[in-house]
C-alpha cells in the first residue's frame, strides 16, 4: 500500500501534461515526481485509463459531449468522417447522419465573450430537458461545438432537438441563443 503524497500533482496539471500544454521545465518536474511518488503515479494511471476510455468513446461518436476546436482538428487529422451543421441563434437546421459518418457536430453560433460559466440545455421534442452544467468553452470563440452520441442519432427516425445556451451569472441566467435541429433518418434506413 502506497503512502499518501504530501504534495500531490493536481488533475489539472496531469491533464496539461498529457495534452502537452505544460512548459518544458514543469513537465520535467512533474515526470520526476511521478517516477518517485507511487501514490501520484497510481492516480495518474487511473486518470489516464479514464481519459483513454473517454477518448475512445468520443472518437467513435458514442458519447454526447462539448468539443473544443483542437479535438475536432485531431479527429479530422485522424481521417474521421465528420458531418457538421451550423446553427445561428433562433435558427432551424435540417440534419441527418449517414452510415459513413464517424462524428456529427452541431456548431451553435453565440457571442461567448465575457461568459464565465456556460450551461447547455438540450431537449428532444418527445422528452425531458437535459442540462449540461459548466461546459468547457473558449470565451474568445463565436460558437460552441456539440456532438450528440452517434448511437442516439442512428436510432432516431425523425426527431426535433432544441438547444439553449445559458450564461450563468451571479444575478441569474442569461439566454445566449436557442437552436432547433430537425433530424431525419438517412434514406434507406
Helices and strands as residue ranges (DSSP letters): H 11-19, H 24-36, H 38-59, E 65-67, H 69-77, E 82-87, E 92-95, E 103-109, E 118-124, E 129-132, E 143-147, H 150-155, E 158-169, E 172-184
